[in-house]
Amino acid sequence: LAGMAIEILVPDFRGRDDRALEILKSAPPDVMNHNLIEADQVSATVDR
């Protein structure tokens, strides 16, 4: 489809950064996002 973009939401690569980067280099997305999730203990400290 004309004008369509590909966005990916990546998980933690779990120590396989080299393989993940290989895949991303072979077919790069238009947009790449990563969610950051904080543990409750950390978030209480950060919120202060």
N, C-alpha and C positions, 0 to 999 in steps of 0.2 A: 504494500500500500504506500502510495506516495505521501511523504511528509511524516511517516510513522517513525518514532524513536524507540529504542530499546533501553529500558532501565532495569538494573538488577539490584536486589537487596541481598548483600552477602552476609553469611554467618561468620563466626569465628573460623579461621582456616585450620584450627586444631593442629598446629605444627606442620602443616603441609603448604606453607606459603609458596615454596618453589613450584609446586604443581599447579596451585591456583593461579599464580602469575603467568605460567606457561599458557594456560587455557585462556586467560584474559588477553594476553598479547596476540593470540591467534585469532580471536574474534572479539575485539574491544566493544563494550557497550557504549551507548551515547551518554548515559548517566549511571553512576555507581554510588550506592548508598550503603551505609553500615549503621545499625542501631547500637547505641551505647546504653547498657542497662546497668543500673547501680544496685548494689545490695542495700537493704534497709539500714544497716549499720553505717555504711559509708554515706548514704543520702542524708541521714540525720546530722552528720558532721558537716557535710557540704552546705546544707540549708541554713546553717547558723550564720 
